[in-house]
Structure formats: structure tokens, C-alpha cells
Amino acid sequence: MCPSKTSFGIIQAIMSLFYEILKEAFPQFIHSYKKRDLIRKITKEIRRSDWKSLSIDGSAWDSSQFGDLQWVDTYFLNNIKD
């Protein structure tokens, strides 16, 4: 993806439309949230006891570590102090 503010490629255009459709169909989809909005959504909609780690890596770069990473993330999320 091109980080330029003056250009916008066809892939970015298609993905922007796709993300808007996805957000409409799935309100829980959190792509491009600002920090404050994301924190508000998480604390409002997800009970602390339901927090889970989710790792999606299409390249399978971390696939050999997935189980360990998921365990660590879930343990960390469940033990965060209010």
C-alpha cells in the first residue's frame, strides 16, 4: 500500500469500499478505529471474562508459535488490572 497522501491505488480504493460494507454487515469489525473509539468499544461491548487472543497471519510467519502466543496473550488480557 502506498502511504502517500497524494495517491490512492485501485487496491486501496477497492479495500476501502469493502471495509465499509464489512463494517455495515458486521458492526463488531474494528478496522481503522481511533485509539479512544477502540477502547470505548472494547470496554462497552466485551466482558473482561470473554477476552481472547486472535492472531490471523496469512503468510503463516508465526504459525509455529501460534499456540504459545495465543496462550500468553489470553493470560495477559485476563490478568490486566482495572
PDB file of N, CA, C and O in Angstrom:
ATOM      1  N   MET A   1       0.830  -1.179   0.000  1.00  0.00           N
ATOM      2  CA  MET A   1       0.000   0.000   0.000  1.00  0.00           C
ATOM      3  C   MET A   1       0.876   1.245   0.000  1.00  0.00           C
ATOM      4  O   MET A   1       1.946   1.279   0.609  1.00  0.00           O
ATOM      5  N   CYS A   2       0.416   2.214  -0.665  1.00  0.00           N
ATOM      6  CA  CYS A   2       1.163   3.458  -0.790  1.00  0.00           C
ATOM      7  C   CYS A   2       0.776   4.419   0.331  1.00  0.00           C
ATOM      8  O   CYS A   2      -0.395   4.771   0.466  1.00  0.00           O
ATOM      9  N   PRO A   3       1.747   4.845   1.132  1.00  0.00           N
ATOM     10  CA  PRO A   3       1.431   5.757   2.232  1.00  0.00           C
ATOM     11  C   PRO A   3       1.278   7.214   1.804  1.00  0.00           C
ATOM     12  O   PRO A   3       1.038   8.081   2.644  1.00  0.00           O
ATOM     13  N   SER A   4       1.412   7.488   0.524  1.00  0.00           N
ATOM     14  CA  SER A   4       1.345   8.857   0.029  1.00  0.00           C
ATOM     15  C   SER A   4      -0.033   9.466   0.231  1.00  0.00           C
ATOM     16  O   SER A   4      -1.047   8.790   0.056  1.00  0.00           O
ATOM     17  N   LYS A   5      -0.072  10.746   0.598  1.00  0.00           N
ATOM     18  CA  LYS A   5      -1.339  11.450   0.753  1.00  0.00           C
ATOM     19  C   LYS A   5      -1.875  11.937  -0.588  1.00  0.00           C
ATOM     20  O   LYS A   5      -3.026  12.363  -0.680  1.00  0.00           O
ATOM     21  N   THR A   6      -1.050  11.874  -1.621  1.00  0.00           N
ATOM     22  CA  THR A   6      -1.462  12.395  -2.923  1.00  0.00           C
ATOM     23  C   THR A   6      -1.867  11.313  -3.911  1.00  0.00           C
ATOM     24  O   THR A   6      -2.344  11.626  -5.002  1.00  0.00           O
ATOM     25  N   SER A   7      -1.687  10.054  -3.556  1.00  0.00           N
ATOM     26  CA  SER A   7      -2.075   8.989  -4.477  1.00  0.00           C
ATOM     27  C   SER A   7      -2.881   7.916  -3.749  1.00  0.00           C
ATOM     28  O   SER A   7      -2.750   7.712  -2.543  1.00  0.00           O
ATOM     29  N   PHE A   8      -3.714   7.244  -4.530  1.00  0.00           N
ATOM     30  CA  PHE A   8      -4.607   6.243  -3.980  1.00  0.00           C
ATOM     31  C   PHE A   8      -4.786   5.177  -5.037  1.00  0.00           C
ATOM     32  O   PHE A   8      -5.402   5.429  -6.072  1.00  0.00           O
ATOM     33  N   GLY A   9      -4.262   4.002  -4.797  1.00  0.00           N
ATOM     34  CA  GLY A   9      -4.288   2.945  -5.795  1.00  0.00           C
ATOM     35  C   GLY A   9      -5.623   2.218  -5.866  1.00  0.00           C
ATOM     36  O   GLY A   9      -6.484   2.370  -5.000  1.00  0.00           O
ATOM     37  N   ILE A  10      -5.769   1.436  -6.908  1.00  0.00           N
ATOM     38  CA  ILE A  10      -7.015   0.701  -7.131  1.00  0.00           C
ATOM     39  C   ILE A  10      -7.281  -0.297  -6.009  1.00  0.00           C
ATOM     40  O   ILE A  10      -8.429  -0.472  -5.599  1.00  0.00           O
ATOM     41  N   ILE A  11      -6.245  -0.948  -5.512  1.00  0.00           N
ATOM     42  CA  ILE A  11      -6.422  -1.912  -4.419  1.00  0.00           C
ATOM     43  C   ILE A  11      -6.943  -1.195  -3.171  1.00  0.00           C
ATOM     44  O   ILE A  11      -7.851  -1.686  -2.502  1.00  0.00           O
ATOM     45  N   GLN A  12      -6.365  -0.036  -2.863  1.00  0.00           N
ATOM     46  CA  GLN A  12      -6.818   0.734  -1.702  1.00  0.00           C
ATOM     47  C   GLN A  12      -8.265   1.181  -1.876  1.00  0.00           C
ATOM     48  O   GLN A  12      -9.042   1.163  -0.921  1.00  0.00           O
ATOM     49  N   ALA A  13      -8.622   1.576  -3.077  1.00  0.00           N
ATOM     50  CA  ALA A  13      -9.991   2.009  -3.345  1.00  0.00           C
ATOM     51  C   ALA A  13     -10.968   0.853  -3.134  1.00  0.00           C
ATOM     52  O   ALA A  13     -12.005   1.016  -2.490  1.00  0.00           O
ATOM     53  N   ILE A  14     -10.634  -0.296  -3.675  1.00  0.00           N
ATOM     54  CA  ILE A  14     -11.500  -1.473  -3.524  1.00  0.00           C
ATOM     55  C   ILE A  14     -11.596  -1.880  -2.061  1.00  0.00           C
ATOM     56  O   ILE A  14     -12.687  -2.162  -1.565  1.00  0.00           O
ATOM     57  N   MET A  15     -10.457  -1.912  -1.364  1.00  0.00           N
ATOM     58  CA  MET A  15     -10.466  -2.307   0.050  1.00  0.00           C
ATOM     59  C   MET A  15     -11.237  -1.303   0.901  1.00  0.00           C
ATOM     60  O   MET A  15     -11.914  -1.702   1.848  1.00  0.00           O
ATOM     61  N   SER A  16     -11.152  -0.020   0.590  1.00  0.00           N
ATOM     62  CA  SER A  16     -11.914   0.984   1.337  1.00  0.00           C
ATOM     63  C   SER A  16     -13.409   0.722   1.216  1.00  0.00           C
ATOM     64  O   SER A  16     -14.137   0.793   2.206  1.00  0.00           O
ATOM     65  N   LEU A  17     -13.866   0.421   0.008  1.00  0.00           N
ATOM     66  CA  LEU A  17     -15.277   0.091  -0.194  1.00  0.00           C
ATOM     67  C   LEU A  17     -15.646  -1.201   0.528  1.00  0.00           C
ATOM     68  O   LEU A  17     -16.695  -1.296   1.165  1.00  0.00           O
ATOM     69  N   PHE A  18     -14.766  -2.188   0.418  1.00  0.00           N
ATOM     70  CA  PHE A  18     -15.004  -3.482   1.068  1.00  0.00           C
ATOM     71  C   PHE A  18     -15.111  -3.313   2.579  1.00  0.00           C
ATOM     72  O   PHE A  18     -16.001  -3.895   3.199  1.00  0.00           O
ATOM     73  N   TYR A  19     -14.217  -2.522   3.186  1.00  0.00           N
ATOM     74  CA  TYR A  19     -14.252  -2.314   4.637  1.00  0.00           C
ATOM     75  C   TYR A  19     -15.535  -1.628   5.077  1.00  0.00           C
ATOM     76  O   TYR A  19     -16.080  -1.960   6.130  1.00  0.00           O
ATOM     77  N   GLU A  20     -16.025  -0.681   4.295  1.00  0.00           N
ATOM     78  CA  GLU A  20     -17.279  -0.008   4.653  1.00  0.00           C
ATOM     79  C   GLU A  20     -18.455  -0.987   4.610  1.00  0.00           C
ATOM     80  O   GLU A  20     -19.325  -0.959   5.480  1.00  0.00           O
ATOM     81  N   ILE A  21     -18.474  -1.843   3.603  1.00  0.00           N
ATOM     82  CA  ILE A  21     -19.531  -2.859   3.508  1.00  0.00           C
ATOM     83  C   ILE A  21     -19.413  -3.842   4.669  1.00  0.00           C
ATOM     84  O   ILE A  21     -20.412  -4.218   5.281  1.00  0.00           O
ATOM     85  N   LEU A  22     -18.190  -4.250   4.961  1.00  0.00           N
ATOM     86  CA  LEU A  22     -17.941  -5.180   6.062  1.00  0.00           C
ATOM     87  C   LEU A  22     -18.374  -4.586   7.401  1.00  0.00           C
ATOM     88  O   LEU A  22     -18.990  -5.278   8.212  1.00  0.00           O
ATOM     89  N   LYS A  23     -18.057  -3.311   7.640  1.00  0.00           N
ATOM     90  CA  LYS A  23     -18.457  -2.648   8.884  1.00  0.00           C
ATOM     91  C   LYS A  23     -19.978  -2.571   9.010  1.00  0.00           C
ATOM     92  O   LYS A  23     -20.524  -2.709  10.105  1.00  0.00           O
ATOM     93  N   GLU A  24     -20.651  -2.351   7.897  1.00  0.00           N
ATOM     94  CA  GLU A  24     -22.113  -2.285   7.922  1.00  0.00           C
ATOM     95  C   GLU A  24     -22.717  -3.648   8.237  1.00  0.00           C
ATOM     96  O   GLU A  24     -23.672  -3.744   9.008  1.00  0.00           O
ATOM     97  N   ALA A  25     -22.166  -4.694   7.647  1.00  0.00           N
ATOM     98  CA  ALA A  25     -22.675  -6.050   7.859  1.00  0.00           C
ATOM     99  C   ALA A  25     -22.288  -6.595   9.229  1.00  0.00           C
ATOM    100  O   ALA A  25     -23.043  -7.352   9.839  1.00  0.00           O
ATOM    101  N   PHE A  26     -21.103  -6.207   9.713  1.00  0.00           N
ATOM    102  CA  PHE A  26     -20.587  -6.694  10.991  1.00  0.00           C
ATOM    103  C   PHE A  26     -20.143  -5.505  11.833  1.00  0.00           C
ATOM    104  O   PHE A  26     -18.985  -5.095  11.754  1.00  0.00           O
ATOM    105  N   PRO A  27     -21.041  -4.944  12.638  1.00  0.00           N
ATOM    106  CA  PRO A  27     -20.692  -3.756  13.432  1.00  0.00           C
ATOM    107  C   PRO A  27     -19.504  -3.972  14.379  1.00  0.00           C
ATOM    108  O   PRO A  27     -18.858  -3.012  14.799  1.00  0.00           O
ATOM    109  N   GLN A  28     -19.226  -5.225  14.707  1.00  0.00           N
ATOM    110  CA  GLN A  28     -18.103  -5.508  15.605  1.00  0.00           C
ATOM    111  C   GLN A  28     -16.750  -5.441  14.892  1.00  0.00           C
ATOM    112  O   GLN A  28     -15.711  -5.528  15.547  1.00  0.00           O
ATOM    113  N   PHE A  29     -16.740  -5.289  13.577  1.00  0.00           N
ATOM    114  CA  PHE A  29     -15.494  -5.173  12.815  1.00  0.00           C
ATOM    115  C   PHE A  29     -14.816  -3.853  13.166  1.00  0.00           C
ATOM    116  O   PHE A  29     -15.450  -2.802  13.078  1.00  0.00           O
ATOM    117  N   ILE A  30     -13.557  -3.879  13.556  1.00  0.00           N
ATOM    118  CA  ILE A  30     -12.923  -2.702  14.153  1.00  0.00           C
ATOM    119  C   ILE A  30     -11.811  -2.087  13.310  1.00  0.00           C
ATOM    120  O   ILE A  30     -10.931  -1.422  13.858  1.00  0.00           O
ATOM    121  N   HIS A  31     -11.825  -2.284  12.035  1.00  0.00           N
ATOM    122  CA  HIS A  31     -10.789  -1.707  11.180  1.00  0.00           C
ATOM    123  C   HIS A  31     -10.807  -0.182  11.241  1.00  0.00           C
ATOM    124  O   HIS A  31     -11.875   0.427  11.170  1.00  0.00           O
ATOM    125  N   SER A  32      -9.672   0.421  11.367  1.00  0.00           N
ATOM    126  CA  SER A  32      -9.422   1.869  11.313  1.00  0.00           C
ATOM    127  C   SER A  32     -10.051   2.668  12.454  1.00  0.00           C
ATOM    128  O   SER A  32     -10.341   3.853  12.286  1.00  0.00           O
ATOM    129  N   TYR A  33     -10.263   2.049  13.588  1.00  0.00           N
ATOM    130  CA  TYR A  33     -10.752   2.794  14.746  1.00  0.00           C
ATOM    131  C   TYR A  33      -9.634   3.654  15.322  1.00  0.00           C
ATOM    132  O   TYR A  33      -8.467   3.263  15.295  1.00  0.00           O
ATOM    133  N   LYS A  34      -9.990   4.812  15.837  1.00  0.00           N
ATOM    134  CA  LYS A  34      -9.033   5.616  16.588  1.00  0.00           C
ATOM    135  C   LYS A  34      -8.896   5.007  17.975  1.00  0.00           C
ATOM    136  O   LYS A  34      -9.785   4.284  18.425  1.00  0.00           O
ATOM    137  N   LYS A  35      -7.797   5.291  18.650  1.00  0.00           N
ATOM    138  CA  LYS A  35      -7.498   4.685  19.942  1.00  0.00           C
ATOM    139  C   LYS A  35      -8.660   4.839  20.929  1.00  0.00           C
ATOM    140  O   LYS A  35      -9.100   3.855  21.523  1.00  0.00           O
ATOM    141  N   ARG A  36      -9.146   6.038  21.103  1.00  0.00           N
ATOM    142  CA  ARG A  36     -10.213   6.285  22.077  1.00  0.00           C
ATOM    143  C   ARG A  36     -11.487   5.512  21.708  1.00  0.00           C
ATOM    144  O   ARG A  36     -12.138   4.938  22.581  1.00  0.00           O
ATOM    145  N   ASP A  37     -11.841   5.497  20.411  1.00  0.00           N
ATOM    146  CA  ASP A  37     -13.035   4.782  19.975  1.00  0.00           C
ATOM    147  C   ASP A  37     -12.901   3.277  20.178  1.00  0.00           C
ATOM    148  O   ASP A  37     -13.858   2.605  20.562  1.00  0.00           O
ATOM    149  N   LEU A  38     -11.709   2.759  19.919  1.00  0.00           N
ATOM    150  CA  LEU A  38     -11.471   1.328  20.096  1.00  0.00           C
ATOM    151  C   LEU A  38     -11.568   0.945  21.574  1.00  0.00           C
ATOM    152  O   LEU A  38     -12.199  -0.057  21.911  1.00  0.00           O
ATOM    153  N   ILE A  39     -10.957   1.723  22.443  1.00  0.00           N
ATOM    154  CA  ILE A  39     -11.026   1.446  23.886  1.00  0.00           C
ATOM    155  C   ILE A  39     -12.473   1.498  24.364  1.00  0.00           C
ATOM    156  O   ILE A  39     -12.910   0.640  25.131  1.00  0.00           O
ATOM    157  N   ARG A  40     -13.209   2.499  23.913  1.00  0.00           N
ATOM    158  CA  ARG A  40     -14.620   2.630  24.300  1.00  0.00           C
ATOM    159  C   ARG A  40     -15.417   1.410  23.839  1.00  0.00           C
ATOM    160  O   ARG A  40     -16.219   0.865  24.598  1.00  0.00           O
ATOM    161  N   LYS A  41     -15.197   0.990  22.609  1.00  0.00           N
ATOM    162  CA  LYS A  41     -15.929  -0.163  22.075  1.00  0.00           C
ATOM    163  C   LYS A  41     -15.586  -1.433  22.846  1.00  0.00           C
ATOM    164  O   LYS A  41     -16.475  -2.212  23.190  1.00  0.00           O
ATOM    165  N   ILE A  42     -14.318  -1.640  23.112  1.00  0.00           N
ATOM    166  CA  ILE A  42     -13.890  -2.841  23.840  1.00  0.00           C
ATOM    167  C   ILE A  42     -14.504  -2.875  25.234  1.00  0.00           C
ATOM    168  O   ILE A  42     -15.079  -3.887  25.635  1.00  0.00           O
ATOM    169  N   THR A  43     -14.386  -1.780  25.970  1.00  0.00           N
ATOM    170  CA  THR A  43     -14.888  -1.779  27.346  1.00  0.00           C
ATOM    171  C   THR A  43     -16.410  -1.826  27.414  1.00  0.00           C
ATOM    172  O   THR A  43     -16.966  -2.303  28.403  1.00  0.00           O
ATOM    173  N   LYS A  44     -17.084  -1.346  26.391  1.00  0.00           N
ATOM    174  CA  LYS A  44     -18.546  -1.351  26.372  1.00  0.00           C
ATOM    175  C   LYS A  44     -19.109  -2.699  25.931  1.00  0.00           C
ATOM    176  O   LYS A  44     -20.119  -3.151  26.470  1.00  0.00           O
ATOM    177  N   GLU A  45     -18.475  -3.338  24.970  1.00  0.00           N
ATOM    178  CA  GLU A  45     -19.082  -4.500  24.328  1.00  0.00           C
ATOM    179  C   GLU A  45     -18.477  -5.849  24.682  1.00  0.00           C
ATOM    180  O   GLU A  45     -19.073  -6.884  24.384  1.00  0.00           O
ATOM    181  N   ILE A  46     -17.321  -5.863  25.302  1.00  0.00           N
ATOM    182  CA  ILE A  46     -16.682  -7.149  25.586  1.00  0.00           C
ATOM    183  C   ILE A  46     -16.451  -7.277  27.091  1.00  0.00           C
ATOM    184  O   ILE A  46     -15.736  -6.478  27.696  1.00  0.00           O
ATOM    185  N   ARG A  47     -17.075  -8.304  27.682  1.00  0.00           N
ATOM    186  CA  ARG A  47     -16.828  -8.562  29.106  1.00  0.00           C
ATOM    187  C   ARG A  47     -15.388  -9.019  29.280  1.00  0.00           C
ATOM    188  O   ARG A  47     -14.852  -9.737  28.436  1.00  0.00           O
ATOM    189  N   ARG A  48     -14.770  -8.608  30.365  1.00  0.00           N
ATOM    190  CA  ARG A  48     -13.368  -8.980  30.605  1.00  0.00           C
ATOM    191  C   ARG A  48     -13.181 -10.493  30.598  1.00  0.00           C
ATOM    192  O   ARG A  48     -12.150 -10.989  30.144  1.00  0.00           O
ATOM    193  N   SER A  49     -14.172 -11.231  31.097  1.00  0.00           N
ATOM    194  CA  SER A  49     -14.048 -12.688  31.140  1.00  0.00           C
ATOM    195  C   SER A  49     -14.101 -13.322  29.749  1.00  0.00           C
ATOM    196  O   SER A  49     -13.763 -14.495  29.593  1.00  0.00           O
ATOM    197  N   ASP A  50     -14.521 -12.558  28.738  1.00  0.00           N
ATOM    198  CA  ASP A  50     -14.622 -13.082  27.377  1.00  0.00           C
ATOM    199  C   ASP A  50     -13.429 -12.721  26.494  1.00  0.00           C
ATOM    200  O   ASP A  50     -13.392 -13.120  25.330  1.00  0.00           O
ATOM    201  N   TRP A  51     -12.466 -11.986  27.013  1.00  0.00           N
ATOM    202  CA  TRP A  51     -11.340 -11.570  26.191  1.00  0.00           C
ATOM    203  C   TRP A  51     -10.549 -12.787  25.736  1.00  0.00           C
ATOM    204  O   TRP A  51     -10.239 -13.677  26.529  1.00  0.00           O
ATOM    205  N   LYS A  52     -10.235 -12.811  24.470  1.00  0.00           N
ATOM    206  CA  LYS A  52      -9.433 -13.892  23.885  1.00  0.00           C
ATOM    207  C   LYS A  52      -8.424 -13.288  22.933  1.00  0.00           C
ATOM    208  O   LYS A  52      -8.604 -12.181  22.426  1.00  0.00           O
ATOM    209  N   SER A  53      -7.379 -14.022  22.705  1.00  0.00           N
ATOM    210  CA  SER A  53      -6.379 -13.614  21.729  1.00  0.00           C
ATOM    211  C   SER A  53      -6.763 -14.182  20.372  1.00  0.00           C
ATOM    212  O   SER A  53      -7.192 -15.331  20.266  1.00  0.00           O
ATOM    213  N   LEU A  54      -6.604 -13.370  19.340  1.00  0.00           N
ATOM    214  CA  LEU A  54      -6.868 -13.819  17.983  1.00  0.00           C
ATOM    215  C   LEU A  54      -5.705 -13.369  17.125  1.00  0.00           C
ATOM    216  O   LEU A  54      -5.384 -12.182  17.069  1.00  0.00           O
ATOM    217  N   SER A  55      -5.079 -14.317  16.459  1.00  0.00           N
ATOM    218  CA  SER A  55      -3.956 -13.999  15.604  1.00  0.00           C
ATOM    219  C   SER A  55      -4.233 -14.543  14.213  1.00  0.00           C
ATOM    220  O   SER A  55      -4.395 -15.748  14.021  1.00  0.00           O
ATOM    221  N   ILE A  56      -4.285 -13.635  13.245  1.00  0.00           N
ATOM    222  CA  ILE A  56      -4.500 -14.049  11.864  1.00  0.00           C
ATOM    223  C   ILE A  56      -3.284 -13.618  11.063  1.00  0.00           C
ATOM    224  O   ILE A  56      -2.995 -12.428  10.942  1.00  0.00           O
ATOM    225  N   ASP A  57      -2.588 -14.582  10.529  1.00  0.00           N
ATOM    226  CA  ASP A  57      -1.368 -14.301   9.785  1.00  0.00           C
ATOM    227  C   ASP A  57      -1.425 -15.057   8.466  1.00  0.00           C
ATOM    228  O   ASP A  57      -1.089 -16.240   8.407  1.00  0.00           O
ATOM    229  N   GLY A  58      -1.847 -14.378   7.418  1.00  0.00           N
ATOM    230  CA  GLY A  58      -1.985 -15.024   6.125  1.00  0.00           C
ATOM    231  C   GLY A  58      -0.699 -15.594   5.574  1.00  0.00           C
ATOM    232  O   GLY A  58      -0.730 -16.524   4.767  1.00  0.00           O
ATOM    233  N   SER A  59       0.429 -15.054   5.994  1.00  0.00           N
ATOM    234  CA  SER A  59       1.703 -15.550   5.485  1.00  0.00           C
ATOM    235  C   SER A  59       2.208 -16.750   6.274  1.00  0.00           C
ATOM    236  O   SER A  59       3.185 -17.385   5.875  1.00  0.00           O
ATOM    237  N   ALA A  60       1.553 -17.069   7.392  1.00  0.00           N
ATOM    238  CA  ALA A  60       1.960 -18.161   8.283  1.00  0.00           C
ATOM    239  C   ALA A  60       3.330 -17.913   8.908  1.00  0.00           C
ATOM    240  O   ALA A  60       4.011 -18.857   9.308  1.00  0.00           O
ATOM    241  N   TRP A  61       3.731 -16.661   8.991  1.00  0.00           N
ATOM    242  CA  TRP A  61       5.038 -16.314   9.556  1.00  0.00           C
ATOM    243  C   TRP A  61       5.174 -16.802  10.989  1.00  0.00           C
ATOM    244  O   TRP A  61       6.215 -17.339  11.366  1.00  0.00           O
ATOM    245  N   ASP A  62       4.125 -16.618  11.793  1.00  0.00           N
ATOM    246  CA  ASP A  62       4.189 -17.001  13.207  1.00  0.00           C
ATOM    247  C   ASP A  62       3.481 -18.316  13.506  1.00  0.00           C
ATOM    248  O   ASP A  62       3.224 -18.622  14.671  1.00  0.00           O
ATOM    249  N   SER A  63       3.169 -19.083  12.502  1.00  0.00           N
ATOM    250  CA  SER A  63       2.351 -20.272  12.726  1.00  0.00           C
ATOM    251  C   SER A  63       2.992 -21.268  13.683  1.00  0.00           C
ATOM    252  O   SER A  63       2.283 -21.985  14.389  1.00  0.00           O
ATOM    253  N   SER A  64       4.303 -21.324  13.719  1.00  0.00           N
ATOM    254  CA  SER A  64       4.955 -22.268  14.629  1.00  0.00           C
ATOM    255  C   SER A  64       4.851 -21.812  16.080  1.00  0.00           C
ATOM    256  O   SER A  64       5.064 -22.612  16.991  1.00  0.00           O
ATOM    257  N   GLN A  65       4.527 -20.542  16.311  1.00  0.00           N
ATOM    258  CA  GLN A  65       4.433 -20.016  17.666  1.00  0.00           C
ATOM    259  C   GLN A  65       2.993 -19.716  18.061  1.00  0.00           C
ATOM    260  O   GLN A  65       2.755 -19.225  19.164  1.00  0.00           O
ATOM    261  N   PHE A  66       2.038 -19.994  17.201  1.00  0.00           N
ATOM    262  CA  PHE A  66       0.665 -19.551  17.410  1.00  0.00           C
ATOM    263  C   PHE A  66       0.106 -19.979  18.766  1.00  0.00           C
ATOM    264  O   PHE A  66      -0.426 -19.145  19.499  1.00  0.00           O
ATOM    265  N   GLY A  67       0.215 -21.252  19.110  1.00  0.00           N
ATOM    266  CA  GLY A  67      -0.345 -21.748  20.371  1.00  0.00           C
ATOM    267  C   GLY A  67       0.237 -21.039  21.576  1.00  0.00           C
ATOM    268  O   GLY A  67      -0.499 -20.615  22.468  1.00  0.00           O
ATOM    269  N   ASP A  68       1.549 -20.909  21.608  1.00  0.00           N
ATOM    270  CA  ASP A  68       2.210 -20.225  22.731  1.00  0.00           C
ATOM    271  C   ASP A  68       1.832 -18.755  22.794  1.00  0.00           C
ATOM    272  O   ASP A  68       1.550 -18.229  23.871  1.00  0.00           O
ATOM    273  N   LEU A  69       1.824 -18.092  21.648  1.00  0.00           N
ATOM    274  CA  LEU A  69       1.469 -16.671  21.630  1.00  0.00           C
ATOM    275  C   LEU A  69       0.028 -16.455  22.066  1.00  0.00           C
ATOM    276  O   LEU A  69      -0.263 -15.517  22.808  1.00  0.00           O
ATOM    277  N   GLN A  70      -0.865 -17.305  21.616  1.00  0.00           N
ATOM    278  CA  GLN A  70      -2.269 -17.169  21.996  1.00  0.00           C
ATOM    279  C   GLN A  70      -2.430 -17.380  23.499  1.00  0.00           C
ATOM    280  O   GLN A  70      -3.185 -16.651  24.142  1.00  0.00           O
ATOM    281  N   TRP A  71      -1.745 -18.351  24.062  1.00  0.00           N
ATOM    282  CA  TRP A  71      -1.824 -18.597  25.495  1.00  0.00           C
ATOM    283  C   TRP A  71      -1.330 -17.376  26.272  1.00  0.00           C
ATOM    284  O   TRP A  71      -1.981 -16.933  27.219  1.00  0.00           O
ATOM    285  N   VAL A  72      -0.191 -16.842  25.874  1.00  0.00           N
ATOM    286  CA  VAL A  72       0.381 -15.676  26.561  1.00  0.00           C
ATOM    287  C   VAL A  72      -0.553 -14.478  26.448  1.00  0.00           C
ATOM    288  O   VAL A  72      -0.808 -13.801  27.443  1.00  0.00           O
ATOM    289  N   ASP A  73      -1.063 -14.207  25.258  1.00  0.00           N
ATOM    290  CA  ASP A  73      -1.958 -13.061  25.071  1.00  0.00           C
ATOM    291  C   ASP A  73      -3.229 -13.203  25.897  1.00  0.00           C
ATOM    292  O   ASP A  73      -3.660 -12.249  26.545  1.00  0.00           O
ATOM    293  N   THR A  74      -3.829 -14.384  25.878  1.00  0.00           N
ATOM    294  CA  THR A  74      -5.061 -14.602  26.635  1.00  0.00           C
ATOM    295  C   THR A  74      -4.791 -14.462  28.132  1.00  0.00           C
ATOM    296  O   THR A  74      -5.580 -13.843  28.846  1.00  0.00           O
ATOM    297  N   TYR A  75      -3.692 -15.028  28.610  1.00  0.00           N
ATOM    298  CA  TYR A  75      -3.334 -14.902  30.024  1.00  0.00           C
ATOM    299  C   TYR A  75      -3.142 -13.420  30.380  1.00  0.00           C
ATOM    300  O   TYR A  75      -3.652 -12.954  31.399  1.00  0.00           O
ATOM    301  N   PHE A  76      -2.416 -12.692  29.548  1.00  0.00           N
ATOM    302  CA  PHE A  76      -2.167 -11.273  29.795  1.00  0.00           C
ATOM    303  C   PHE A  76      -3.474 -10.480  29.837  1.00  0.00           C
ATOM    304  O   PHE A  76      -3.704  -9.701  30.762  1.00  0.00           O
ATOM    305  N   LEU A  77      -4.324 -10.682  28.834  1.00  0.00           N
ATOM    306  CA  LEU A  77      -5.588  -9.943  28.760  1.00  0.00           C
ATOM    307  C   LEU A  77      -6.496 -10.244  29.965  1.00  0.00           C
ATOM    308  O   LEU A  77      -7.185  -9.353  30.462  1.00  0.00           O
ATOM    309  N   ASN A  78      -6.493 -11.478  30.422  1.00  0.00           N
ATOM    310  CA  ASN A  78      -7.347 -11.839  31.546  1.00  0.00           C
ATOM    311  C   ASN A  78      -6.816 -11.362  32.891  1.00  0.00           C
ATOM    312  O   ASN A  78      -7.539 -11.381  33.887  1.00  0.00           O
ATOM    313  N   ASN A  79      -5.561 -10.936  32.922  1.00  0.00           N
ATOM    314  CA  ASN A  79      -4.974 -10.525  34.198  1.00  0.00           C
ATOM    315  C   ASN A  79      -4.653  -9.044  34.271  1.00  0.00           C
ATOM    316  O   ASN A  79      -3.949  -8.606  35.181  1.00  0.00           O
ATOM    317  N   ILE A  80      -5.153  -8.279  33.339  1.00  0.00           N
ATOM    318  CA  ILE A  80      -4.972  -6.838  33.381  1.00  0.00           C
ATOM    319  C   ILE A  80      -5.791  -6.272  34.532  1.00  0.00           C
ATOM    320  O   ILE A  80      -6.964  -6.607  34.699  1.00  0.00           O
ATOM    321  N   LYS A  81      -5.177  -5.434  35.303  1.00  0.00           N
ATOM    322  CA  LYS A  81      -5.883  -4.791  36.424  1.00  0.00           C
ATOM    323  C   LYS A  81      -6.716  -3.636  35.906  1.00  0.00           C
ATOM    324  O   LYS A  81      -6.303  -2.927  34.989  1.00  0.00           O
ATOM    325  N   ASP A  82      -7.886  -3.448  36.490  1.00  0.00           N
ATOM    326  CA  ASP A  82      -8.756  -2.323  36.105  1.00  0.00           C
ATOM    327  C   ASP A  82      -8.111  -1.014  36.471  1.00  0.00           C
ATOM    328  O   ASP A  82      -8.686   0.046  36.228  1.00  0.00           O
TER     329      ASP A  82
END
